[in-house]
Amino acid sequence: MITTSLEKIGNKEIAAYERPKNLRATSVPFTGSPRNHPIDTEKIQLVTDAFSRLAAYYEFRADDIAFIEELASLVDPEGEVAPMVRVWVKRSSIGLRAFPFLVDEPKMSDQES
């Protein structure tokens, strides 16, 4: 899973990894719950609604990620935890956006009857 880097400095002081300058000018933010790609270890998926049965997700190559910010985790009523992150993806990168849907018979409109 992707994590935010921390580096040790001096006498065991810990400083958060510094956000790159001009991040908004060079990258676009996407927020979701990170998942490992089921097949390709060079890609990550961000689930937009971690507890939904039909949640949409984004998919990006790990090399296209400029920066990751850890956000507050979500917890459902049963106590299941979903970590949340903001992923800054480099502009002009190719991503995938998937929206699952239920396949069913189309409903006839009044005009078609």
Secondary structure as the mmCIF struct_conf table of DSSP 4:
data_model
#
loop_
_struct_conf.conf_type_id
_struct_conf.id
_struct_conf.beg_label_comp_id
_struct_conf.beg_label_asym_id
_struct_conf.beg_label_seq_id
_struct_conf.end_label_comp_id
_struct_conf.end_label_asym_id
_struct_conf.end_label_seq_id
STRN STRN1 LEU A 6 ILE A 9
TURN_TY1_P TURN_TY1_P1 GLY A 10 LYS A 12
STRN STRN2 GLU A 13 ALA A 16
HELX_LH_PP_P HELX_LH_PP_P1 TYR A 17 PRO A 20
TURN_TY1_P TURN_TY1_P2 LYS A 21 ASN A 22
HELX_RH_AL_P HELX_RH_AL_P1 LEU A 23 THR A 26
STRN STRN3 SER A 27 ASN A 36
BEND BEND1 PRO A 38 ILE A 39
TURN_TY1_P TURN_TY1_P3 THR A 41 GLU A 42
STRN STRN4 LYS A 43 VAL A 47
BEND BEND2 THR A 48 ASP A 49
TURN_TY1_P TURN_TY1_P4 ALA A 50 PHE A 51
TURN_TY1_P TURN_TY1_P5 ARG A 53 LEU A 54
STRN STRN5 TYR A 57 ARG A 61
HELX_RH_3T_P HELX_RH_3T_P1 ALA A 62 ASP A 64
STRN STRN6 ILE A 65 VAL A 75
TURN_TY1_P TURN_TY1_P6 PRO A 77 GLU A 78
STRN STRN7 VAL A 81 LYS A 90
TURN_TY1_P TURN_TY1_P7 ARG A 91 SER A 92
STRN STRN8 LEU A 96 ALA A 98
HELX_LH_PP_P HELX_LH_PP_P2 GLU A 105 SER A 109
HELX_RH_3T_P HELX_RH_3T_P2 ASP A 110 GLU A 112
#
